Amino acid sequence: MPKPKWVRPAADDKTGVEFRIHATIRMLLPAGKRKEALIIIGSMIERIKLEEGCISCRLYQDVLEKRALMLEEMWTGETALHQHLRSADFRNVLLVVEMASEPPEIRFDRISSSTGINTIVGVRGETDGSRSDSGPSPL
C-alpha cells in the first residue's frame, strides 16, 4: 500500500500552533439546478488545486440523497484558506450555494494532527497481516 502524502501544517500567526484547515460545504440542490452546480464547481476543481496552500479539493455527490453535493477542501493553514475565500473561484462557489434549496452545512475544522493506517493496526492488534485473536475476519 502506498504511503499517504503528508503536508506539514502551517503555523497559526496568533498562537504558533501548527494546523491544517479542512473546509466542507454540503448543500441540497433542487433537481433542476444540480447539473448546473456540477458544471460550475467541476470546472473550478483543478484551478483550486493549483492555488497556493491547497492540499486537496474534491466534489462529492451523496449516494442516498441525490440532491446533496459536498465540496471538500484541505488547506495548509488559515492564510491560504483566507486567500482562497477572497478568490473569484470561491465567489462562484457562493453562487452555487445560493442555488441550494436549504441552508448549507459549512464547516472549517482546524486539524493539528492526523493518523492513518497505523491507528487501525494498533487498535486491531494486527502485525504483518496476522491477527492477534482467532476470530473470523470481518468483510
C-alpha positions in Angstrom: 0.0 0.0 0.0 1.5 3.4 -0.9 2.3 5.8 1.9 -0.1 8.8 2.1 1.2 12.2 1.2 1.8 14.4 4.3 1.8 18.1 4.0 3.2 19.9 7.1 0.6 22.2 8.6 1.2 26.0 8.6 1.7 27.8 11.9 -1.1 29.9 13.2 0.1 33.5 13.3 -1.5 34.1 16.6 -0.5 31.1 18.6 2.3 29.5 16.7 0.4 26.2 16.8 0.6 24.2 13.5 -2.6 23.1 11.9 -4.4 22.4 8.6 -7.8 23.6 7.7 -10.4 21.1 6.5 -13.3 23.0 4.8 -16.6 21.4 3.8 -19.7 22.8 2.2 -22.6 20.4 1.9 -25.7 21.6 0.1 -29.0 20.3 -1.1 -29.9 21.5 -4.6 -33.2 21.4 -6.4 -33.2 18.7 -9.1 -33.2 21.3 -11.9 -30.1 23.0 -10.5 -27.9 20.0 -9.7 -26.4 19.7 -13.2 -25.6 23.4 -13.4 -23.9 23.3 -10.0 -21.8 20.2 -11.0 -20.7 22.1 -14.1 -19.8 25.3 -12.2 -17.9 23.6 -9.4 -16.5 20.9 -11.5 -14.9 23.4 -13.8 -13.1 25.0 -10.8 -11.7 22.0 -9.0 -8.4 21.8 -10.9 -7.8 25.6 -10.6 -8.4 25.5 -6.9 -5.9 22.6 -6.5 -3.3 24.9 -8.1 -3.9 27.7 -5.5 -1.0 28.2 -3.1 -1.7 26.2 0.1 -4.3 23.9 -1.3 -3.6 20.3 -0.3 -6.7 18.8 -1.9 -10.1 19.8 -3.4 -12.9 17.3 -4.1 -16.5 17.3 -5.0 -18.8 14.5 -3.8 -22.4 13.5 -4.5 -24.3 11.7 -1.8 -25.4 8.2 -3.0 -28.5 8.2 -0.8 -29.5 11.8 -1.2 -29.0 12.7 -4.9 -29.7 16.4 -4.3 -26.7 16.6 -1.9 -23.3 17.8 -3.1 -20.3 18.3 -0.8 -17.2 20.4 -1.7 -14.3 19.3 0.5 -11.0 21.3 0.6 -7.8 20.9 2.7 -5.6 23.9 3.2 -2.1 24.2 4.7 -3.3 26.9 7.1 -5.5 29.9 7.7 -3.6 32.3 5.5 -4.0 30.0 2.4 -7.7 29.5 3.3 -8.4 33.2 3.6 -6.7 33.9 0.3 -8.9 31.3 -1.3 -12.1 32.7 0.3 -11.3 36.0 -1.4 -10.8 34.4 -4.8 -13.1 34.6 -7.9 -13.4 30.8 -7.8 -14.8 30.9 -4.3 -17.2 33.7 -5.3 -18.6 31.2 -7.9 -18.9 28.5 -5.1 -21.0 31.0 -3.2 -23.2 31.5 -6.3 -23.8 27.7 -6.3 -24.5 27.8 -2.5 -27.2 30.4 -3.2 -28.9 27.8 -5.5 -29.4 25.4 -2.5 -33.0 24.6 -1.5 -32.0 24.6 2.2 -29.3 26.4 4.2 -25.9 24.7 3.5 -23.7 23.0 6.1 -20.5 24.9 6.1 -17.5 23.9 8.3 -13.9 24.9 8.8 -12.1 22.5 11.0 -8.6 23.1 12.3 -6.5 20.0 12.4 -3.4 19.9 14.5 -2.6 16.2 13.9 -3.8 13.2 11.9 -3.1 9.5 11.9 -3.6 6.8 9.3 -3.4 3.0 8.9 -1.2 2.7 12.0 -4.1 3.6 14.2 -6.2 0.8 12.7 -3.3 -1.7 13.0 -2.7 -0.6 16.6 -6.3 -0.9 17.7 -7.0 -4.1 15.9 -3.6 -5.6 17.1 -2.6 -6.7 13.6 1.0 -7.0 12.6 2.3 -8.2 9.2 -1.2 -9.3 8.1 -1.7 -11.6 11.1 -4.4 -11.2 13.7 -3.8 -11.4 17.4 -7.2 -13.2 18.0 -8.5 -16.3 16.4 -11.9 -14.9 15.5 -13.2 -14.6 11.9 -12.0 -11.8 9.8 -14.6 -9.0 9.1 -15.7 -8.4 5.5 
